[in-house]
Amino acid sequence: MNMKKTAFKTLALIFTVLTLLGSLYVLLQRGQVSPGYAVIPMLFAILFIQLSHSVPW
């Protein structure tokens, strides 16, 4: 597998986990904190997922 593709997939996985942790934090705080804790990492996850799909084998 291409080194770039592996790096993009790893970063996508990291940011997806951060998204889940951010959403858990928002839920545990009963919505009193900014939902950006979950939204911003997901934007980066989507970006890296798209980049991993655009890199040729």
N, CA, C and O atoms as CSV, one atom per row, in Angstrom:
chain,resi,resn,atom,element,x,y,z
A,1,MET,N,N,0.846,-1.183,0.000
A,1,MET,CA,C,0.000,0.000,0.000
A,1,MET,C,C,0.888,1.243,0.000
A,1,MET,O,O,1.987,1.253,0.556
A,2,ASN,N,N,0.390,2.249,-0.620
A,2,ASN,CA,C,1.100,3.512,-0.734
A,2,ASN,C,C,1.280,4.156,0.645
A,2,ASN,O,O,0.389,4.083,1.491
A,3,MET,N,N,2.434,4.784,0.864
A,3,MET,CA,C,2.728,5.401,2.160
A,3,MET,C,C,1.770,6.563,2.457
A,3,MET,O,O,1.342,6.740,3.597
A,4,LYS,N,N,1.439,7.345,1.436
A,4,LYS,CA,C,0.504,8.460,1.621
A,4,LYS,C,C,-0.871,7.951,2.021
A,4,LYS,O,O,-1.514,8.487,2.923
A,5,LYS,N,N,-1.306,6.908,1.332
A,5,LYS,CA,C,-2.626,6.350,1.607
A,5,LYS,C,C,-2.700,5.832,3.041
A,5,LYS,O,O,-3.706,6.026,3.724
A,6,THR,N,N,-1.649,5.184,3.489
A,6,THR,CA,C,-1.601,4.685,4.863
A,6,THR,C,C,-1.643,5.833,5.867
A,6,THR,O,O,-2.334,5.753,6.883
A,7,ALA,N,N,-0.912,6.881,5.583
A,7,ALA,CA,C,-0.891,8.046,6.479
A,7,ALA,C,C,-2.268,8.705,6.538
A,7,ALA,O,O,-2.731,9.081,7.615
A,8,PHE,N,N,-2.917,8.843,5.395
A,8,PHE,CA,C,-4.241,9.460,5.365
A,8,PHE,C,C,-5.265,8.613,6.120
A,8,PHE,O,O,-6.111,9.146,6.839
A,9,LYS,N,N,-5.183,7.295,5.952
A,9,LYS,CA,C,-6.128,6.420,6.657
A,9,LYS,C,C,-5.888,6.445,8.158
A,9,LYS,O,O,-6.839,6.400,8.939
A,10,THR,N,N,-4.629,6.517,8.568
A,10,THR,CA,C,-4.312,6.603,9.988
A,10,THR,C,C,-4.837,7.901,10.584
A,10,THR,O,O,-5.424,7.898,11.666
A,11,LEU,N,N,-4.626,9.014,9.882
A,11,LEU,CA,C,-5.129,10.301,10.359
A,11,LEU,C,C,-6.656,10.314,10.401
A,11,LEU,O,O,-7.246,10.879,11.322
A,12,ALA,N,N,-7.292,9.701,9.420
A,12,ALA,CA,C,-8.758,9.618,9.413
A,12,ALA,C,C,-9.254,8.834,10.621
A,12,ALA,O,O,-10.246,9.215,11.244
A,13,LEU,N,N,-8.582,7.758,10.949
A,13,LEU,CA,C,-8.967,6.963,12.110
A,13,LEU,C,C,-8.793,7.755,13.402
A,13,LEU,O,O,-9.662,7.719,14.273
A,14,ILE,N,N,-7.693,8.461,13.528
A,14,ILE,CA,C,-7.440,9.270,14.728
A,14,ILE,C,C,-8.515,10.338,14.893
A,14,ILE,O,O,-9.045,10.521,15.988
A,15,PHE,N,N,-8.835,11.038,13.820
A,15,PHE,CA,C,-9.831,12.099,13.919
A,15,PHE,C,C,-11.247,11.545,14.106
A,15,PHE,O,O,-12.095,12.217,14.694
A,16,THR,N,N,-11.513,10.343,13.619
A,16,THR,CA,C,-12.814,9.721,13.870
A,16,THR,C,C,-12.959,9.381,15.350
A,16,THR,O,O,-14.024,9.575,15.937
A,17,VAL,N,N,-11.896,8.878,15.943
A,17,VAL,CA,C,-11.922,8.586,17.378
A,17,VAL,C,C,-12.093,9.880,18.174
A,17,VAL,O,O,-12.845,9.915,19.148
A,18,LEU,N,N,-11.399,10.937,17.764
A,18,LEU,CA,C,-11.564,12.229,18.437
A,18,LEU,C,C,-12.996,12.747,18.317
A,18,LEU,O,O,-13.513,13.375,19.242
A,19,THR,N,N,-13.629,12.485,17.186
A,19,THR,CA,C,-15.022,12.883,17.001
A,19,THR,C,C,-15.928,12.156,17.990
A,19,THR,O,O,-16.800,12.765,18.610
A,20,LEU,N,N,-15.718,10.867,18.128
A,20,LEU,CA,C,-16.532,10.090,19.061
A,20,LEU,C,C,-16.301,10.545,20.501
A,20,LEU,O,O,-17.248,10.646,21.282
A,21,LEU,N,N,-15.060,10.814,20.849
A,21,LEU,CA,C,-14.777,11.302,22.193
A,21,LEU,C,C,-15.383,12.683,22.417
A,21,LEU,O,O,-15.895,12.968,23.500
A,22,GLY,N,N,-15.328,13.541,21.402
A,22,GLY,CA,C,-15.918,14.870,21.511
A,22,GLY,C,C,-17.424,14.816,21.664
A,22,GLY,O,O,-18.001,15.577,22.441
A,23,SER,N,N,-18.060,13.926,20.931
A,23,SER,CA,C,-19.520,13.807,21.063
A,23,SER,C,C,-19.895,13.225,22.425
A,23,SER,O,O,-20.903,13.623,23.009
A,24,LEU,N,N,-19.104,12.301,22.929
A,24,LEU,CA,C,-19.345,11.768,24.268
A,24,LEU,C,C,-19.193,12.862,25.324
A,24,LEU,O,O,-19.977,12.933,26.270
A,25,TYR,N,N,-18.186,13.707,25.156
A,25,TYR,CA,C,-17.978,14.823,26.089
A,25,TYR,C,C,-19.166,15.787,26.076
A,25,TYR,O,O,-19.620,16.239,27.126
A,26,VAL,N,N,-19.659,16.094,24.883
A,26,VAL,CA,C,-20.809,16.997,24.771
A,26,VAL,C,C,-22.039,16.367,25.430
A,26,VAL,O,O,-22.792,17.052,26.122
A,27,LEU,N,N,-22.242,15.077,25.216
A,27,LEU,CA,C,-23.394,14.416,25.822
A,27,LEU,C,C,-23.274,14.337,27.337
A,27,LEU,O,O,-24.261,14.521,28.049
A,28,LEU,N,N,-22.075,14.067,27.833
A,28,LEU,CA,C,-21.887,13.988,29.276
A,28,LEU,C,C,-22.059,15.343,29.955
A,28,LEU,O,O,-22.439,15.410,31.124
A,29,GLN,N,N,-21.781,16.413,29.228
A,29,GLN,CA,C,-21.955,17.757,29.768
A,29,GLN,C,C,-23.374,18.271,29.519
A,29,GLN,O,O,-23.670,19.438,29.775
A,30,ARG,N,N,-24.232,17.411,29.029
A,30,ARG,CA,C,-25.646,17.712,28.756
A,30,ARG,C,C,-25.826,18.890,27.797
A,30,ARG,O,O,-26.752,19.688,27.946
A,31,GLY,N,N,-24.938,18.988,26.822
A,31,GLY,CA,C,-25.064,20.011,25.799
A,31,GLY,C,C,-24.672,21.408,26.216
A,31,GLY,O,O,-24.931,22.362,25.484
A,32,GLN,N,N,-24.055,21.555,27.375
A,32,GLN,CA,C,-23.676,22.879,27.868
A,32,GLN,C,C,-22.361,23.373,27.256
A,32,GLN,O,O,-22.018,24.546,27.402
A,33,VAL,N,N,-21.633,22.503,26.583
A,33,VAL,CA,C,-20.381,22.894,25.925
A,33,VAL,C,C,-20.622,22.958,24.425
A,33,VAL,O,O,-21.653,22.507,23.926
A,34,SER,N,N,-19.682,23.508,23.738
A,34,SER,CA,C,-19.810,23.699,22.297
A,34,SER,C,C,-19.813,22.356,21.552
A,34,SER,O,O,-18.996,21.484,21.847
A,35,PRO,N,N,-20.724,22.188,20.591
A,35,PRO,CA,C,-20.711,20.968,19.786
A,35,PRO,C,C,-19.516,20.913,18.840
A,35,PRO,O,O,-19.300,19.905,18.167
A,36,GLY,N,N,-18.755,21.975,18.787
A,36,GLY,CA,C,-17.552,21.990,17.970
A,36,GLY,C,C,-16.530,20.951,18.392
A,36,GLY,O,O,-15.671,20.561,17.601
A,37,TYR,N,N,-16.621,20.496,19.653
A,37,TYR,CA,C,-15.728,19.434,20.112
A,37,TYR,C,C,-15.911,18.162,19.297
A,37,TYR,O,O,-14.985,17.357,19.200
A,38,ALA,N,N,-17.073,17.967,18.716
A,38,ALA,CA,C,-17.329,16.797,17.888
A,38,ALA,C,C,-17.284,17.120,16.399
A,38,ALA,O,O,-16.880,16.282,15.592
A,39,VAL,N,N,-17.696,18.323,16.036
A,39,VAL,CA,C,-17.838,18.665,14.614
A,39,VAL,C,C,-16.491,18.915,13.937
A,39,VAL,O,O,-16.253,18.438,12.827
A,40,ILE,N,N,-15.617,19.656,14.600
A,40,ILE,CA,C,-14.344,20.022,13.977
A,40,ILE,C,C,-13.475,18.799,13.672
A,40,ILE,O,O,-12.942,18.712,12.566
A,41,PRO,N,N,-13.307,17.844,14.608
A,41,PRO,CA,C,-12.522,16.661,14.236
A,41,PRO,C,C,-13.156,15.858,13.103
A,41,PRO,O,O,-12.446,15.244,12.307
A,42,MET,N,N,-14.503,15.858,13.025
A,42,MET,CA,C,-15.142,15.109,11.947
A,42,MET,C,C,-14.869,15.733,10.589
A,42,MET,O,O,-14.764,15.020,9.591
A,43,LEU,N,N,-14.754,17.048,10.538
A,43,LEU,CA,C,-14.405,17.688,9.267
A,43,LEU,C,C,-13.029,17.230,8.792
A,43,LEU,O,O,-12.833,16.955,7.608
A,44,PHE,N,N,-12.083,17.152,9.718
A,44,PHE,CA,C,-10.751,16.667,9.358
A,44,PHE,C,C,-10.785,15.183,8.989
A,44,PHE,O,O,-10.069,14.756,8.083
A,45,ALA,N,N,-11.607,14.396,9.682
A,45,ALA,CA,C,-11.734,12.976,9.339
A,45,ALA,C,C,-12.266,12.817,7.921
A,45,ALA,O,O,-11.751,12.006,7.151
A,46,ILE,N,N,-13.288,13.583,7.576
A,46,ILE,CA,C,-13.845,13.521,6.221
A,46,ILE,C,C,-12.801,13.937,5.194
A,46,ILE,O,O,-12.692,13.330,4.128
A,47,LEU,N,N,-12.039,14.969,5.516
A,47,LEU,CA,C,-10.984,15.423,4.602
A,47,LEU,C,C,-9.964,14.317,4.348
A,47,LEU,O,O,-9.612,14.055,3.197
A,48,PHE,N,N,-9.487,13.668,5.404
A,48,PHE,CA,C,-8.476,12.633,5.234
A,48,PHE,C,C,-9.040,11.372,4.589
A,48,PHE,O,O,-8.318,10.670,3.881
A,49,ILE,N,N,-10.310,11.072,4.819
A,49,ILE,CA,C,-10.929,9.939,4.134
A,49,ILE,C,C,-10.989,10.204,2.633
A,49,ILE,O,O,-10.692,9.324,1.824
A,50,GLN,N,N,-11.373,11.420,2.275
A,50,GLN,CA,C,-11.432,11.770,0.851
A,50,GLN,C,C,-10.045,11.753,0.220
A,50,GLN,O,O,-9.886,11.312,-0.919
A,51,LEU,N,N,-9.040,12.230,0.952
A,51,LEU,CA,C,-7.682,12.209,0.418
A,51,LEU,C,C,-7.183,10.780,0.233
A,51,LEU,O,O,-6.485,10.490,-0.739
A,52,SER,N,N,-7.532,9.893,1.149
A,52,SER,CA,C,-7.082,8.506,1.006
A,52,SER,C,C,-7.744,7.819,-0.191
A,52,SER,O,O,-7.165,6.920,-0.799
A,53,HIS,N,N,-8.957,8.253,-0.518
A,53,HIS,CA,C,-9.634,7.668,-1.691
A,53,HIS,C,C,-9.112,8.260,-2.997
A,53,HIS,O,O,-9.215,7.629,-4.049
A,54,SER,N,N,-8.560,9.452,-2.937
A,54,SER,CA,C,-8.100,10.085,-4.178
A,54,SER,C,C,-6.679,9.703,-4.550
A,54,SER,O,O,-6.254,9.951,-5.679
A,55,VAL,N,N,-5.930,9.103,-3.624
A,55,VAL,CA,C,-4.558,8.692,-3.925
A,55,VAL,C,C,-4.599,7.386,-4.701
A,55,VAL,O,O,-5.209,6.418,-4.248
A,56,PRO,N,N,-3.953,7.348,-5.873
A,56,PRO,CA,C,-3.966,6.097,-6.631
A,56,PRO,C,C,-3.114,5.021,-5.954
A,56,PRO,O,O,-2.228,5.329,-5.157
A,57,TRP,N,N,-3.391,3.772,-6.277
A,57,TRP,CA,C,-2.627,2.665,-5.713
A,57,TRP,C,C,-1.218,2.861,-6.081
A,57,TRP,O,O,-0.366,2.050,-5.718
